[in-house]
């Protein structure tokens, strides 16, 4: 029997839909995962095997093939564990196929069957809503993130938080888990707490420049002696910038979620729970760390500072070679 389950993969900060097809057929016992998986996805075979057995289900001694479609899209990370396990249970008729209809799943499995959070819950929930799916099943630790798109005006997709693999048996039942948003659960895009521009005493010219930059979205070059308050002032610039509206907040939260840098509500958060990010990379940072890159691609400091402040302290210490390569890549990306 062949089962099909919806899940997602992250490329940069965007989520792309993936269909997990699982076939359990007679033959020598084996478990293969195909569809351009990376090492973390291939290792899901052992996590799924242990999680299924330790959750009270029967693991089939058959030939198992899990295909991640489309096959030409690279799959990375452990977020496919739950979807592969669910497809396996449906194929072996331990879960009804109807329980997964209109449902997406994204979570990592522990060997004892418990469910762990994965980065990118906001982007995945947003994509699930765009596809018209009714609900997305995530780890309880990811539920607050997954609920943010609906709270910010995106197409709603019901969030189903689970703690263990066994909780999949409750899907479509009267006791199906549901998520109720709480004030303390809302993720934010920055983790600065307790800073305010009023802590900068004196410096009227600098304060005026900060206010002008914040109001107009301008760049700044701050020069001064050590201890004059340059870094202190720059770190407080986000607190006087206009609050993020809902589309901007969605961009900031999506990036923070995809990079695993979400947090809790902090001072300066707007009504939508998001604050403007502040990033201060060290001058020894690599070009990829600054502008992003890698395979699969990952966001750099420039992306993490989107809609916020990128503070390049000790600007003269940054490598000229790195700066030229970074600037060239940035212009090419634009």
Secondary structure, DSSP 8 states (H G I E B T S, - for coil): -EEEEEEEEEETTEEEEEEEEEEEESSS-EEEEESSB-HHHHTHHHHHHHHHHHTT-----SEEEEEEESTTS-B-SSTTHHHHHHHHHHHTTSS-GGGGTTEEEE-EE-TTSBEE--S-HHHHHHHHHHTT-SEEEEEGGGHHHHTHHHHTTS---EEEEESBGGGGGGTTSTT-------GGG---S----S--GGGS-S-HHHHHHHHHHHHHT--------TTSSHHHHHHTGGGGS----HHHHHHHHHHHHHTT------TT--TTS----EE---TT--HHHHH-BTTTTB--HHHHTTTSEE--SSGGGS-HHHHHHHHHHHHHH-
